[in-house]
Amino acid sequence: MRKLYLLLMMGILFTVMPLEMAAEGYGWGYKKATDNQPPDVGKYKAILDKYNSFYIDPSGEKNVYLTFDNGYEAGFTEQILDVLKEKKVPATFFLTGHYVDDKPDLVKRMLREGHIIGNHSDTHRDFTKLSKEELKEDIEILTNKLKKVSENAVVQYVRPPKGTFNEQSLQWANELGYTHVFWSLAFVDWNEGQEKGWEYAYNQVIDQIHPGAIILMHTVSKDNADALAPIIDELKKKGYKFKSLDDLMMKELLPEAVIGL
């Protein structure tokens, strides 16, 4: 399972301008910016806006959103949860079916400590290669597994495996009641056994940080676990506030709700 997940993760693109992968799908990607500016996602912004999907907090405020993808457990999630608890910082964990099956106690802890659980699909398949029924099944099986672990689980955010998407998959997820969440800050951090030291992870985040950043990190990385506390401390010094995806969703939906009154 670990080898399969790592091979799939190699398909993620985030350091180049967005390119169409095939007629039927795209791979999430962007051109990195400097000087604390958000990345350029090109034509993808209009597509995501059309389907109420997110990759950044567009307000320009110095908010930051921590998200972690969990395909399997490598022994570092408890350390990450300990840091989040100590620093009083919320996060969202996007889980696969394998992770929920294998580590229900950690899933319960995430929920108990106030974190959000996101849907990373049951089998981590490319959404753009699935039929509507297959996509529905892959998402809803994972949500049902989470609800069996904890009846308090509320699952409304989805992160597509490998970052692949198209307008059809975005629309189908909306119809099922889910909101796609991509990211505006990431780096190669999932190659277990190829760690570069916690300073590497720290510098990657600090060098790319920008207002409204949705940060993607993987819990299989010891570098990430060791760098998390220094990252949080430094970003707080720089005036950033750590928010949850629920805060972002409320901020984006509230104006429409007020207008509708």
C-alpha positions as CSV (number, residue, x, y, z in Angstrom):
1,M,0.0,0.0,0.0
2,R,2.8,2.4,0.8
3,K,4.5,1.8,-2.5
4,L,1.3,2.2,-4.4
5,Y,0.5,5.5,-2.7
6,L,3.9,6.9,-3.3
7,L,3.7,6.0,-7.0
8,L,0.4,7.7,-7.3
9,M,1.7,10.8,-5.5
10,M,4.4,11.2,-8.1
11,G,1.7,12.4,-10.5
12,I,1.1,15.6,-8.5
13,L,2.2,18.8,-10.3
14,F,2.6,22.0,-8.5
15,T,5.8,23.8,-9.6
16,V,4.9,24.5,-13.2
17,M,2.3,26.4,-15.1
18,P,-0.9,24.5,-15.4
19,L,-1.0,22.2,-18.4
20,E,-3.9,20.1,-19.7
21,M,-3.1,16.5,-19.0
22,A,-5.5,15.1,-21.5
23,A,-8.7,16.1,-23.2
24,E,-10.7,14.8,-20.3
25,G,-8.7,16.1,-17.4
26,Y,-6.2,18.5,-15.8
27,G,-3.4,18.1,-13.2
28,W,-3.5,20.8,-10.5
29,G,-0.5,23.0,-10.9
30,Y,0.8,26.6,-10.7
31,K,3.7,28.9,-11.2
32,K,5.4,29.8,-7.9
33,A,5.6,33.4,-7.1
34,T,8.0,35.3,-4.8
35,D,7.9,38.1,-2.3
36,N,4.9,36.6,-0.4
37,Q,2.7,36.7,-3.4
38,P,0.2,33.9,-4.3
39,P,1.0,31.6,-7.2
40,D,-0.3,32.0,-10.7
41,V,-2.8,29.3,-11.5
42,G,-3.8,30.6,-14.9
43,K,-7.0,29.4,-16.4
44,Y,-7.7,27.1,-13.4
45,K,-9.0,29.9,-11.3
46,A,-12.0,30.5,-13.5
47,I,-12.8,26.8,-13.5
48,L,-12.6,26.5,-9.7
49,D,-14.6,29.6,-9.2
50,K,-17.4,28.3,-11.4
51,Y,-17.8,25.3,-9.1
52,N,-17.2,27.0,-5.8
53,S,-13.8,25.2,-5.3
54,F,-10.9,26.6,-3.4
55,Y,-7.1,26.7,-3.5
56,I,-6.5,29.9,-1.5
57,D,-8.3,32.4,0.7
58,P,-8.8,35.3,-1.8
59,S,-9.4,37.9,0.9
60,G,-5.8,39.0,1.0
61,E,-5.8,38.7,4.8
62,K,-2.8,37.1,6.5
63,N,-4.6,33.8,7.1
64,V,-3.1,30.4,6.6
65,Y,-4.8,27.0,6.4
66,L,-2.9,23.8,7.3
67,T,-4.0,20.6,5.4
68,F,-2.5,17.2,5.5
69,D,-3.0,14.3,3.2
70,N,-2.9,10.8,4.8
71,G,-2.7,7.8,2.5
72,Y,-1.1,5.6,5.1
73,E,0.5,5.9,8.5
74,A,4.3,6.2,8.8
75,G,4.5,6.9,12.6
76,F,4.5,10.7,12.5
77,T,0.8,11.7,12.8
78,E,0.8,11.6,16.6
79,Q,3.7,14.0,16.7
80,I,1.9,16.3,14.3
81,L,-1.3,16.1,16.4
82,D,0.7,16.8,19.6
83,V,2.2,20.0,18.0
84,L,-1.2,21.2,16.8
85,K,-2.7,20.7,20.2
86,E,0.2,22.5,22.0
87,K,0.1,25.4,19.6
88,K,-3.8,25.5,19.5
89,V,-3.8,25.4,15.7
90,P,-6.6,23.8,13.6
91,A,-5.9,21.5,10.6
92,T,-7.7,19.5,8.0
93,F,-6.7,15.9,7.4
94,F,-7.6,14.4,4.0
95,L,-7.9,10.7,4.5
96,T,-8.1,7.6,2.2
97,G,-10.0,4.5,2.9
98,H,-6.9,2.5,3.7
99,Y,-5.9,5.1,6.4
100,V,-9.4,5.1,8.0
101,D,-9.4,1.2,8.0
102,D,-5.9,1.0,9.5
103,K,-5.9,3.9,12.0
104,P,-9.4,4.5,13.4
105,D,-8.0,5.6,16.8
106,L,-6.0,8.4,15.1
107,V,-9.1,9.4,13.2
108,K,-11.0,9.6,16.4
109,R,-8.3,11.7,17.9
110,M,-8.3,14.2,15.0
111,L,-12.0,14.7,15.5
112,R,-11.9,14.8,19.3
113,E,-9.3,17.6,19.1
114,G,-11.3,19.7,16.8
115,H,-9.7,19.0,13.4
116,I,-11.6,18.6,10.2
117,I,-11.6,15.4,8.3
118,G,-11.6,15.7,4.5
119,N,-12.4,13.1,1.8
120,H,-9.4,11.9,-0.2
121,S,-11.5,9.1,-1.7
122,D,-11.6,5.5,-0.7
123,T,-9.2,4.0,-3.3
124,H,-7.2,7.1,-4.4
125,R,-8.1,6.8,-8.0
126,D,-8.0,9.5,-10.6
127,F,-11.5,11.2,-10.5
128,T,-11.3,12.1,-14.2
129,K,-11.1,8.5,-15.2
130,L,-14.2,7.5,-13.3
131,S,-17.8,7.4,-14.3
132,K,-20.3,9.4,-12.3
133,E,-21.4,6.3,-10.4
134,E,-17.8,5.3,-9.8
135,L,-16.8,8.7,-8.4
136,K,-19.9,8.8,-6.2
137,E,-19.0,5.3,-4.9
138,D,-15.4,6.2,-4.2
139,I,-16.3,9.3,-2.3
140,E,-19.3,8.0,-0.4
141,I,-17.6,4.8,0.7
142,L,-14.9,6.8,2.4
143,T,-17.5,9.2,4.1
144,N,-19.5,6.2,5.3
145,K,-16.3,4.6,6.8
146,L,-15.6,7.9,8.6
147,K,-19.1,8.0,10.0
148,K,-18.7,4.4,11.3
149,V,-15.6,5.5,13.1
150,S,-17.3,8.5,14.6
151,E,-20.9,9.5,14.3
152,N,-19.7,13.1,14.8
153,A,-17.8,13.1,11.6
154,V,-19.0,15.8,9.1
155,V,-17.3,15.4,5.7
156,Q,-17.9,18.2,3.2
157,Y,-14.5,18.8,1.7
158,V,-12.8,16.6,-0.9
159,R,-9.3,16.7,-2.3
160,P,-8.9,14.8,-5.6
161,P,-6.2,12.1,-5.7
162,K,-3.1,13.3,-7.5
163,G,-4.7,16.7,-7.9
164,T,-6.5,15.6,-11.1
165,F,-9.8,17.2,-12.0
166,N,-12.0,18.4,-14.8
167,E,-15.3,20.4,-14.9
168,Q,-17.3,17.2,-14.8
169,S,-15.6,15.9,-11.6
170,L,-16.0,19.3,-9.9
171,Q,-19.7,19.4,-10.9
172,W,-20.4,15.8,-9.8
173,A,-18.7,16.5,-6.4
174,N,-20.9,19.6,-6.0
175,E,-24.0,17.5,-6.7
176,L,-23.0,15.1,-4.0
177,G,-22.6,18.0,-1.5
178,Y,-18.8,18.3,-1.5
179,T,-16.5,21.2,-2.0
180,H,-13.1,20.7,-3.8
181,V,-10.1,22.0,-1.9
182,F,-6.8,22.2,-3.7
183,W,-3.7,24.1,-2.4
184,S,-1.4,27.1,-3.0
185,L,1.7,26.0,-1.2
186,A,3.3,22.5,-1.4
187,F,6.6,20.7,-2.1
188,V,7.8,17.2,-2.6
189,D,7.5,15.7,0.9
190,W,6.0,12.2,0.4
191,N,9.1,10.2,-0.5
192,E,9.7,8.3,2.6
193,G,13.4,7.5,3.1
194,Q,14.5,10.5,1.1
195,E,14.2,13.1,3.9
196,K,16.3,16.2,3.7
197,G,16.1,17.4,7.3
198,W,13.5,19.5,9.0
199,E,15.1,22.7,7.8
200,Y,14.3,21.9,4.2
201,A,10.5,21.6,5.0
202,Y,10.7,24.7,7.1
203,N,12.4,26.7,4.4
204,Q,10.0,25.5,1.7
205,V,7.0,26.8,3.6
206,I,8.5,30.0,4.8
207,D,9.9,30.8,1.3
208,Q,6.5,30.2,-0.4
209,I,4.2,31.7,2.2
210,H,1.6,34.2,1.2
211,P,-1.6,35.6,2.6
212,G,-4.4,33.1,2.3
213,A,-2.2,30.1,1.8
214,I,-3.7,26.7,1.8
215,I,-0.7,24.5,2.7
216,L,-0.5,20.9,1.6
217,M,1.8,18.6,3.6
218,H,2.0,14.8,4.0
219,T,2.1,13.1,7.3
220,V,4.5,10.4,6.1
221,S,7.4,12.9,6.4
222,K,9.5,13.1,9.5
223,D,10.8,16.4,8.2
224,N,7.3,17.8,8.3
225,A,6.6,16.5,11.8
226,D,9.9,18.0,13.1
227,A,9.4,21.3,11.2
228,L,5.8,21.9,12.1
229,A,6.4,23.7,15.4
230,P,9.0,26.1,14.1
231,I,6.8,26.8,11.1
232,I,3.9,27.7,13.2
233,D,6.0,29.9,15.5
234,E,7.6,31.7,12.6
235,L,4.4,32.4,10.8
236,K,2.7,33.7,14.0
237,K,5.7,36.1,14.4
238,K,5.1,37.2,10.8
239,G,1.5,38.1,11.7
240,Y,-0.3,35.1,10.2
241,K,-3.4,33.6,11.8
242,F,-4.1,29.9,11.5
243,K,-7.7,29.2,10.4
244,S,-9.8,26.2,9.6
245,L,-11.4,25.5,6.2
246,D,-14.8,26.0,7.9
247,D,-13.7,29.6,8.6
248,L,-12.9,30.1,4.9
249,M,-16.1,28.5,3.8
250,M,-18.1,30.7,6.1
251,K,-16.3,33.8,4.9
252,E,-17.0,33.0,1.3
253,L,-20.7,32.0,1.8
254,L,-21.7,34.7,4.3
255,P,-22.0,37.6,1.8
256,E,-24.3,35.5,-0.4
257,A,-26.4,34.6,2.7
258,V,-26.7,38.2,3.7
259,I,-27.7,39.3,0.2
260,G,-30.4,36.6,0.2
261,L,-32.1,37.9,3.4
